[in-house]
Amino acid sequence: MVRAVGNAGNSEENGETENRAASENGSLRESKVKRKIERPRGTRDFLPDEMEKRRAVERIMREIAESYGYREVCTPTFEHLELFTIKSGEGIIEEIYAFKDKSNRNLALRPELTAPVMRLFVNECSVMPRPLRFYYFANCFRYERPQKGRYREFWQFGVELIGSDKPMADAEVIGLAYRILKELGIDFELHIGHVGILRKLLSNLEPELSLKIFRLIDKEQLDELERLMRGRGLDVLYAKISELISTKGDAGVIEKVREILDSSVNEDLDYLKEVCTLLDSYGVEYVVDMSIVRGLDYYTGIVFEAYAESLGAQKQVCGGGSYRLSHLFGGEDVPSTGFAIGFDRVMEVCRVSPSRKLKVAVVDANCSREAVRLAEMLRDRVKAAVIVDVMGRNLKKQLSHCSDADFAVIVGRKELEGGYYTLKDMRSGEQRKVGFEELVKILSS
Ligand code: HAM
C-alpha cells in the first residue's frame, strides 16, 4: 500500500492543516476577513534579484558542462513510483512525495534525476552511439524535515555519462564537477572513495543487514555500527570495516588499504588509483576517503562528495559516482557515472554577481502611442530593459518613478513636433536632444 506522504497531516504541518481546514470550510470563502495563504513548508519564493543571480549561476554551469560535450535533457516532474522503489525498496516512500492520481496510478514527484535519466536512456536512446553525455537542471522534491540548506523543493544541476566503465569516465565527471564548483568561487573539499570495496566485504551478509551497515556508515553513526556488528558476532569484519572507513588522505593511502584487506579488492584499488592519477591531470585536488558510501543505493564503484564547510550541517554541495540502473528499467546493463550539484546550497556560498542589464524608461507626456512605438523600436535595436508607463501617470511622476533606470527617453508634443527625443541620464541628471540613430548609439555604447 502506498502512503500519500505528501498529504501527511502531522502536527508540524500547522500551515498546511490550516489551509486544508480553510478550503474545506465553504463559509470561510465568503468571510470578509481574508487570510494570507502561505507557501507549503520547505518551499521558497524567489524575487527578481535572487532569480537574476540564480540564472547567472545556472548559465555558468550550463556553459561548463557544454564545454565538455554534455547536452541537456529534460524528464517529467513526476514519474511512476516504481522507478524510485525498484532499487531502494518501499522504505524510500517515506522520504518522497508519493501519491495516487485519479486513475489510481502510483506516482511520485522526482526526488532526483539519475533514475529518470536512465529511464529516458532505456526508453529513447538505448541504440544511440555511446558514450552519451547528458546534463540537466531541474527541481526535485523530497519529504524531509526542512532546515537551513534542506528543502522539500530544491534544484539540482547534474550530469550522467552513460556507457563507460573506465576510469577516464569517472575522472571526467569528477573533473567537471570540480571545475564548476571552482568557477563559482566556492571554498570546498572533494572526497573520493570506492563503494564497491565495502560491497565486496559485506557480500556474504543478509542484504537487509548490509543495507543497515551502509546507512550507519553514511550517517556516521559509528557507535551504533559497532553495537550492531559486534552484537551479531561480526567482530573481525567490524575491525576491518572500521579500519577501512577511517582511511583518509592522499592517493598514497590506497596502498594502506591494500594492506588491510585481501587480494579480492585489488582490482578496485587499482581502479581508484588510476582515477586519482587522471584527476591529477585534471588539476583536481581531492582527499581519498574510504568512508564515502552515499545515501542512494545504486552506486557500485567510485563515489565522491564535495563539502563546503561554511554551510554547516548541510555542507554537501555535490555528490555522485558510478552505478548500474538501466537493467532494472528493462534495458541492458550499461555502466554509467554522474553527479548532481545541490544548486540551492551552491547559491549560499558561490561568488557570482549577475551582470546588470541597462534599464531605459520611455517617458511620455500624453503620447503613449508614440512611446509604445519607440519602446518597441528600441527593444529591436538595443540590449536593454525598456519600460513604458502603464499607470497613467503624468510626466513628472513618471520621471520620479523611474529613478532606478539608467536613462529616461522623453516623448512629448514638443519632441514630436521638433523631430527629436529628450534623453535624460538618470545618474547625472544631464539632458540632451537626440535623433533615433544617435539614441541607439548612446544606449549601445
Ligand atoms: P544526492 O547526494 O542525493 O545525489 O543529491 C545531490 C545533491 O543535492 C546533494 O549533494 C545536495 O547538495 C543536494 N540536495 C539533496 N537533498 C537536498 C535537499 N533536501 N535540499 C537541498 N539540497 C539537497 C543524487 O541525487 C544523485 N542523483 C547524484 C548522482 C547523479 N549520482 C550519479 N549521478
Residues whose N, C-alpha, C, O or C-beta is under 5 A from the ligand:
A	BS01	HAM	E112 L113 T114 R142 E144 G149 R150 Y151 F154 G158 V159 Q316 V317 C318 G319 G320 G321 T337 G338 F339 A340 I341 G342 R345
